[in-house]
Amino acid sequence: MTLLTSDDVLNVKFDSTRLREGYVQDEVDELLDEVTTTLRGLEERLGMGPGATTGSHQEAEILLTSQDVRNIRFKTSKFREGYEQPDVDAFLDTVIATMETMEARLNGSVYGADTSYGSAPGAYGNVGYTTGAGTVPGAGG
């Protein structure tokens, strides 16, 4: 499996929907910003990425875990432009696999033991995306 980089997440583009159900773009974009920051932090700690020579256990910013991403639920909308659900779901499955691999490398296989997660279209839909201190993404409505 080829791991995603923070730049891959930063530069991903999804097809848009019009007048049919799709994920609310602002919610997906917000999550992708947090995933990008998290992957940069993991890359820094693991000594990966452009110009990296050694790993660092300094306080690189890590906002999410693979489990947080797995638990994400986005609102959907038919009446404003959204992102194609199957495209976003497939990409998030790759994000989760990448994060699990990086977490396992960083933490000596503490993370990543459970790799069962839904890959069916709509796996991330129906509940609003939430984030912030003291909240777990997808835990609320």
Residue frames as a rotation matrix with the C-alpha (Angstrom) as fourth column:
MET 1
0.577 0.817 0.000 0.00
0.817 -0.577 0.000 0.00
0.000 0.000 -1.000 0.00
THR 2
-0.432 -0.650 0.625 1.26
0.611 -0.720 -0.327 3.45
0.663 0.241 0.709 -0.88
LEU 3
-0.175 0.328 -0.928 0.88
0.900 -0.330 -0.286 5.88
-0.400 -0.885 -0.237 2.01
LEU 4
0.636 0.417 0.649 -0.73
0.606 -0.791 -0.085 9.23
0.478 0.447 -0.756 1.46
THR 5
-0.619 -0.761 -0.194 1.26
0.750 -0.499 -0.435 12.33
0.234 -0.414 0.880 2.30
SER 6
-0.191 0.520 -0.833 -0.02
0.531 -0.658 -0.533 15.54
-0.825 -0.544 -0.150 3.82
ASP 7
-0.710 -0.113 -0.695 0.40
-0.440 -0.699 0.563 17.11
-0.550 0.706 0.447 0.37
ASP 8
-0.893 0.449 -0.020 -1.83
0.293 0.616 0.731 14.41
0.341 0.648 -0.682 -1.16
VAL 9
-0.179 0.859 -0.479 -4.59
0.962 0.050 -0.270 15.38
-0.208 -0.509 -0.835 1.27
LEU 10
-0.316 -0.013 -0.949 -4.00
0.162 -0.986 -0.041 19.09
-0.935 -0.166 0.313 0.76
ASN 11
-0.741 -0.130 -0.659 -4.34
-0.556 -0.431 0.710 18.74
-0.377 0.893 0.247 -3.01
VAL 12
-0.763 0.500 0.410 -7.22
0.560 0.828 0.033 16.24
-0.323 0.255 -0.911 -3.28
LYS 13
-0.719 0.614 -0.327 -10.18
-0.687 -0.700 0.196 17.32
-0.109 0.365 0.925 -5.41
PHE 14
-0.643 0.603 0.472 -13.62
0.380 0.786 -0.487 15.73
-0.665 -0.134 -0.735 -5.34
ASP 15
-0.747 0.518 0.416 -16.36
0.372 -0.193 0.908 15.86
0.551 0.833 -0.049 -7.96
SER 16
-0.885 0.465 0.038 -19.28
-0.356 -0.620 -0.699 18.08
-0.302 -0.632 0.714 -6.97
THR 17
-0.540 0.813 0.217 -22.97
0.838 0.544 0.047 17.29
-0.080 0.207 -0.975 -6.87
ARG 18
-0.914 0.402 -0.059 -25.82
-0.404 -0.914 0.030 19.58
-0.042 0.051 0.998 -7.85
LEU 19
-0.089 0.996 -0.019 -29.45
-0.981 -0.084 0.172 19.00
0.170 0.034 0.985 -7.00
ARG 20
0.589 0.243 -0.771 -28.67
-0.049 0.963 0.266 15.57
0.807 -0.119 0.579 -5.60
GLU 21
0.994 -0.074 0.085 -27.36
-0.084 0.019 0.996 14.43
-0.075 -0.997 0.013 -2.28
GLY 22
0.265 -0.962 -0.066 -23.71
0.316 0.152 -0.937 15.03
0.911 0.228 0.344 -1.48
TYR 23
0.121 -0.310 -0.943 -21.57
0.993 0.020 0.121 15.71
-0.019 -0.951 0.310 1.58
VAL 24
0.974 0.196 -0.115 -21.56
0.208 -0.973 0.102 19.32
-0.092 -0.123 -0.988 2.77
GLN 25
0.526 -0.813 0.249 -18.34
0.403 -0.020 -0.915 20.73
0.749 0.581 0.317 1.30
ASP 26
0.292 -0.422 0.859 -17.39
-0.656 -0.742 -0.141 22.93
0.696 -0.522 -0.493 4.25
GLU 27
0.751 0.041 0.659 -17.47
-0.581 0.514 0.631 19.95
-0.313 -0.857 0.410 6.62
VAL 28
0.859 -0.462 0.220 -15.33
0.511 0.796 -0.324 17.79
-0.025 0.391 0.920 4.33
ASP 29
0.408 -0.727 0.552 -12.87
0.153 -0.542 -0.826 20.63
0.900 0.421 -0.110 3.75
GLU 30
0.473 -0.190 0.860 -12.58
-0.820 -0.452 0.350 21.27
0.323 -0.871 -0.370 7.50
LEU 31
0.869 -0.145 0.472 -11.82
-0.114 0.871 0.478 17.62
-0.481 -0.470 0.740 8.15
LEU 32
0.726 -0.618 0.303 -9.24
0.607 0.368 -0.704 17.52
0.323 0.695 0.642 5.34
ASP 33
0.394 -0.582 0.712 -7.48
-0.413 -0.804 -0.428 20.55
0.821 -0.126 -0.557 6.88
GLU 34
0.533 -0.150 0.833 -7.24
-0.821 0.146 0.552 18.69
-0.205 -0.978 -0.045 10.19
VAL 35
0.896 -0.231 0.380 -6.07
0.278 0.958 -0.073 15.50
-0.347 0.171 0.922 8.46
THR 36
0.619 -0.697 0.362 -3.38
0.242 -0.270 -0.932 17.49
0.747 0.665 0.002 6.61
THR 37
0.314 -0.472 0.823 -2.12
-0.809 -0.587 -0.028 18.98
0.497 -0.657 -0.567 9.89
THR 38
0.700 0.019 0.714 -2.19
-0.519 0.700 0.491 15.56
-0.490 -0.714 0.499 11.55
LEU 39
0.885 -0.389 0.256 -0.30
0.465 0.728 -0.504 13.85
0.010 0.565 0.825 8.73
ARG 40
0.438 -0.760 0.480 2.32
-0.187 -0.600 -0.778 16.61
0.879 0.251 -0.405 8.80
GLY 41
0.363 -0.258 0.895 2.73
-0.931 -0.146 0.335 15.99
0.044 -0.955 -0.293 12.51
LEU 42
0.818 -0.036 0.574 3.04
-0.089 0.978 0.188 12.24
-0.569 -0.205 0.797 12.01
GLU 43
0.805 -0.551 0.221 5.47
0.368 0.170 -0.914 12.72
0.466 0.817 0.340 9.11
GLU 44
0.347 -0.679 0.647 7.61
-0.615 -0.685 -0.390 15.00
0.708 -0.262 -0.655 11.27
ARG 45
0.453 -0.118 0.883 7.65
-0.821 0.331 0.465 12.57
-0.347 -0.936 0.054 14.17
LEU 46
0.787 -0.098 0.609 8.52
0.188 0.979 -0.085 9.67
-0.588 0.181 0.789 11.88
GLY 47
-0.202 -0.912 -0.358 11.16
-0.183 -0.324 0.928 11.56
-0.962 0.253 -0.102 9.89
MET 48
-0.144 0.260 0.955 9.17
0.878 0.478 0.002 11.19
-0.456 0.839 -0.298 6.68
GLY 49
0.816 0.565 -0.121 8.48
0.416 -0.719 -0.558 13.66
-0.402 0.405 -0.821 3.92
PRO 50
0.689 -0.538 0.485 10.63
0.357 -0.331 -0.874 15.99
0.630 0.775 -0.036 1.82
GLY 51
0.098 -0.801 0.590 14.02
-0.370 -0.580 -0.726 16.68
0.924 -0.147 -0.354 3.34
ALA 52
0.753 0.205 0.625 13.40
-0.657 0.175 0.734 14.65
0.041 -0.963 0.267 6.50
THR 53
-0.109 -0.868 -0.484 16.41
-0.587 0.449 -0.673 12.77
0.802 0.211 -0.559 7.80
THR 54
-0.894 -0.175 -0.413 15.48
0.203 0.664 -0.720 11.60
0.400 -0.727 -0.557 11.29
GLY 55
0.098 0.979 -0.179 12.34
0.593 0.087 0.800 11.15
0.799 -0.185 -0.572 13.30
SER 56
-0.801 -0.267 0.536 11.39
-0.205 -0.719 -0.664 13.54
0.562 -0.642 0.521 16.05
HIS 57
-0.263 0.730 -0.631 9.22
0.868 0.464 0.175 13.01
0.420 -0.502 -0.756 19.10
GLN 58
-0.991 -0.047 -0.128 8.78
0.093 -0.920 -0.380 16.73
-0.100 -0.388 0.916 19.57
GLU 59
-0.340 0.930 -0.140 5.33
0.310 -0.030 -0.950 18.16
-0.888 -0.366 -0.278 19.93
ALA 60
-0.989 0.144 -0.035 4.30
-0.067 -0.226 0.972 18.07
0.132 0.963 0.233 16.29
GLU 61
-0.471 0.875 0.112 0.61
-0.776 -0.350 -0.525 18.90
-0.420 -0.335 0.844 16.06
ILE 62
-0.918 0.305 -0.253 -1.60
0.138 0.846 0.516 15.84
0.371 0.439 -0.819 15.79
LEU 63
-0.625 0.740 0.247 -5.30
-0.780 -0.607 -0.154 16.70
0.035 -0.289 0.957 15.87
LEU 64
0.484 0.863 -0.143 -6.87
-0.874 0.486 -0.024 13.36
0.049 0.137 0.989 14.97
THR 65
-0.495 -0.526 0.692 -6.36
-0.440 0.838 0.322 9.62
-0.749 -0.146 -0.646 15.22
SER 66
-0.925 0.182 -0.335 -7.36
-0.222 0.458 0.861 7.07
0.310 0.870 -0.383 12.62
GLN 67
-0.601 0.738 -0.307 -10.24
0.796 0.522 -0.306 6.15
-0.065 -0.428 -0.901 14.93
ASP 68
-0.347 0.454 -0.820 -11.44
0.080 -0.857 -0.509 9.78
-0.934 -0.242 0.261 14.92
VAL 69
-0.675 0.056 -0.736 -11.50
-0.707 -0.334 0.623 9.78
-0.211 0.941 0.265 11.12
ARG 70
-0.909 0.341 -0.238 -13.27
0.231 0.891 0.391 6.40
0.345 0.301 -0.889 11.08
ASN 71
-0.443 0.757 -0.480 -16.01
0.814 0.116 -0.569 7.86
-0.375 -0.643 -0.668 13.32
ILE 72
-0.874 0.075 -0.480 -16.62
-0.188 -0.963 0.192 10.97
-0.448 0.258 0.856 11.19
ARG 73
-0.177 0.858 0.482 -20.15
0.923 0.315 -0.220 11.55
-0.341 0.406 -0.848 9.97
PHE 74
-0.980 -0.182 -0.081 -20.93
0.133 -0.899 0.418 14.35
-0.149 0.399 0.905 7.54
LYS 75
-0.032 0.964 -0.264 -24.19
-0.066 -0.266 -0.962 16.15
-0.997 -0.013 0.072 6.93
THR 76
-0.667 -0.086 0.740 -25.62
0.701 0.264 0.662 15.74
-0.252 0.961 -0.116 3.47
SER 77
-0.201 0.589 -0.783 -27.48
-0.158 -0.808 -0.568 18.23
-0.967 0.010 0.255 1.34
LYS 78
-0.066 0.266 0.962 -29.42
0.912 0.408 -0.050 18.13
-0.406 0.873 -0.269 -1.92
PHE 79
0.777 0.623 0.092 -30.03
0.615 -0.719 -0.323 21.84
-0.135 0.307 -0.942 -2.19
ARG 80
0.713 -0.628 -0.312 -26.51
-0.636 -0.766 0.088 23.17
-0.294 0.136 -0.946 -2.31
GLU 81
0.457 -0.600 -0.657 -23.40
-0.524 0.416 -0.744 21.90
0.719 0.684 -0.124 -3.97
GLY 82
0.713 -0.236 0.660 -21.81
-0.521 0.450 0.725 18.95
-0.468 -0.861 0.198 -2.20
TYR 83
-0.397 -0.868 -0.298 -19.07
-0.908 0.326 0.262 16.40
-0.130 0.375 -0.918 -2.73
GLU 84
0.230 0.398 -0.888 -19.69
-0.595 0.780 0.195 12.99
0.770 0.483 0.416 -4.28
GLN 85
0.621 0.110 0.776 -20.13
-0.768 0.285 0.574 10.62
-0.159 -0.952 0.261 -1.34
PRO 86
0.956 -0.270 0.112 -18.41
0.279 0.957 -0.077 7.55
-0.086 0.105 0.991 -2.85
ASP 87
0.401 -0.846 0.352 -15.34
0.225 -0.281 -0.933 9.63
0.888 0.453 0.077 -3.77
VAL 88
0.136 -0.303 0.943 -15.01
-0.812 -0.580 -0.070 11.09
0.568 -0.756 -0.325 -0.28
ASP 89
0.818 0.243 0.522 -15.66
-0.526 0.684 0.505 7.70
-0.234 -0.688 0.687 1.39
ALA 90
0.845 -0.534 -0.010 -12.99
0.457 0.731 -0.507 5.95
0.278 0.424 0.862 -0.70
PHE 91
0.143 -0.824 0.549 -10.46
-0.071 -0.561 -0.825 8.69
0.987 0.078 -0.139 0.00
LEU 92
0.281 0.009 0.960 -11.17
-0.919 -0.286 0.272 8.60
0.277 -0.958 -0.072 3.74
ASP 93
0.993 0.000 0.116 -10.65
-0.030 0.967 0.252 4.82
-0.112 -0.254 0.961 3.73
THR 94
0.448 -0.887 0.111 -7.17
0.546 0.174 -0.820 5.48
0.708 0.428 0.562 2.30
VAL 95
0.078 -0.358 0.931 -6.58
-0.550 -0.794 -0.259 8.23
0.831 -0.492 -0.259 4.89
ILE 96
0.734 0.273 0.622 -7.51
-0.678 0.353 0.645 5.80
-0.044 -0.895 0.445 7.68
ALA 97
0.903 -0.428 -0.029 -5.19
0.418 0.892 -0.171 3.07
0.099 0.142 0.985 6.35
THR 98
0.177 -0.862 0.475 -2.34
0.237 -0.431 -0.870 5.60
0.955 0.267 0.128 6.04
MET 99
0.171 -0.063 0.983 -2.90
-0.788 -0.608 0.099 6.94
0.592 -0.791 -0.154 9.55
GLU 100
0.942 0.187 0.277 -3.10
-0.319 0.754 0.575 3.43
-0.101 -0.630 0.770 11.04
THR 101
0.644 -0.764 -0.039 0.22
0.607 0.542 -0.581 2.52
0.466 0.350 0.813 9.43
MET 102
-0.057 -0.679 0.732 1.89
-0.051 -0.731 -0.681 5.72
0.997 -0.076 0.007 10.65
GLU 103
0.458 0.297 0.838 0.41
-0.822 -0.217 0.527 5.36
0.339 -0.930 0.144 14.15
ALA 104
0.994 -0.101 -0.045 1.64
0.110 0.951 0.291 1.77
0.013 -0.294 0.956 14.34
ARG 105
0.288 -0.945 0.155 5.14
0.575 0.041 -0.817 2.85
0.766 0.325 0.555 13.32
LEU 106
-0.098 -0.288 0.953 5.12
-0.408 -0.862 -0.302 5.66
0.908 -0.418 -0.033 15.84
ASN 107
0.174 0.335 0.926 3.62
-0.977 -0.058 0.205 3.70
0.122 -0.941 0.317 18.72
GLY 108
-0.796 -0.587 0.148 5.02
-0.602 0.794 -0.085 0.22
-0.067 -0.157 -0.985 18.22
SER 109
-0.719 0.558 -0.414 1.77
0.057 0.641 0.765 -1.28
0.692 0.527 -0.493 16.85
VAL 110
-0.838 0.504 -0.209 -0.40
0.207 -0.061 -0.977 0.02
-0.505 -0.861 -0.053 19.68
TYR 111
-0.004 0.826 -0.564 -2.70
-0.606 -0.451 -0.655 1.51
-0.795 0.339 0.503 17.03
GLY 112
-0.237 -0.063 -0.969 -3.86
-0.970 0.075 0.233 -0.10
0.058 0.995 -0.079 13.86
ALA 113
-0.886 -0.117 0.449 -4.80
-0.214 0.961 -0.172 -3.49
-0.412 -0.249 -0.876 15.26
ASP 114
-0.080 0.931 0.356 -8.42
0.517 0.344 -0.784 -3.14
-0.852 0.122 -0.508 14.20
THR 115
-0.897 -0.298 -0.327 -8.62
-0.116 -0.556 0.823 -2.37
-0.427 0.776 0.464 10.52
SER 116
-0.502 0.784 0.366 -12.29
0.864 0.435 0.252 -3.17
0.038 0.443 -0.896 10.04
TYR 117
-0.503 0.422 -0.754 -14.16
-0.020 -0.878 -0.477 -0.12
-0.864 -0.225 0.451 8.86
GLY 118
0.389 0.823 0.414 -16.92
0.462 0.214 -0.861 0.52
-0.797 0.526 -0.297 6.40
SER 119
-0.766 -0.611 -0.198 -16.05
0.121 -0.440 0.890 1.27
-0.631 0.658 0.411 2.81
ALA 120
-0.201 0.781 0.591 -19.58
0.971 0.238 0.016 1.31
-0.128 0.577 -0.807 1.49
PRO 121
-0.627 0.063 0.776 -20.80
0.284 -0.910 0.303 4.56
0.725 0.410 0.553 -0.09
GLY 122
0.332 0.772 0.541 -22.39
-0.248 -0.482 0.840 6.69
0.910 -0.413 0.032 2.58
ALA 123
0.167 -0.309 -0.936 -20.22
0.764 0.640 -0.075 5.23
0.623 -0.703 0.343 5.35
TYR 124
-0.754 -0.551 -0.356 -19.46
0.654 -0.581 -0.485 8.73
0.060 -0.599 0.799 6.59
GLY 125
-0.633 0.529 0.565 -22.89
0.003 -0.728 0.686 10.33
0.774 0.436 0.460 6.11
ASN 126
0.076 0.972 -0.221 -25.94
0.462 0.162 0.872 11.40
0.884 -0.168 -0.437 8.05
VAL 127
0.662 0.122 -0.740 -24.55
0.736 -0.296 0.609 13.00
-0.145 -0.947 -0.285 11.22
GLY 128
0.937 -0.240 0.255 -22.92
-0.135 -0.920 -0.368 16.41
0.323 0.310 -0.894 11.36
TYR 129
0.145 -0.970 -0.193 -19.16
0.619 0.241 -0.748 16.71
0.772 -0.011 0.635 11.48
THR 130
0.967 0.104 0.231 -17.94
-0.110 -0.649 0.753 18.00
0.229 -0.754 -0.616 14.82
THR 131
0.128 -0.964 -0.235 -14.54
0.664 0.259 -0.701 18.80
0.737 -0.067 0.673 16.17
GLY 132
0.255 -0.132 0.958 -12.89
-0.468 -0.884 0.003 20.70
0.846 -0.449 -0.287 18.98
ALA 133
-0.759 -0.615 0.215 -11.51
-0.438 0.238 -0.867 20.20
0.482 -0.752 -0.450 22.45
GLY 134
-0.723 0.421 0.547 -13.42
-0.438 0.333 -0.835 17.63
-0.534 -0.844 -0.056 24.43
THR 135
0.443 0.888 -0.124 -15.44
-0.691 0.250 -0.679 16.36
-0.571 0.386 0.724 21.48
VAL 136
-0.481 -0.492 0.725 -15.05
0.120 0.783 0.611 13.29
-0.868 0.381 -0.318 19.39
PRO 137
-0.667 0.241 -0.705 -15.71
-0.728 -0.413 0.547 13.80
-0.159 0.878 0.450 15.68
GLY 138
-0.548 0.542 -0.637 -18.95
-0.290 0.591 0.753 12.16
0.784 0.597 -0.167 14.72
ALA 139
-0.857 0.165 -0.489 -20.14
0.491 0.553 -0.673 11.72
0.159 -0.817 -0.555 18.31
GLY 140
-0.496 0.703 -0.510 -22.88
0.167 -0.499 -0.850 14.30
-0.852 -0.507 0.130 18.06
GLY 141
-0.010 0.580 0.814 -25.49
0.979 0.172 -0.111 15.59
-0.205 0.796 -0.570 15.73
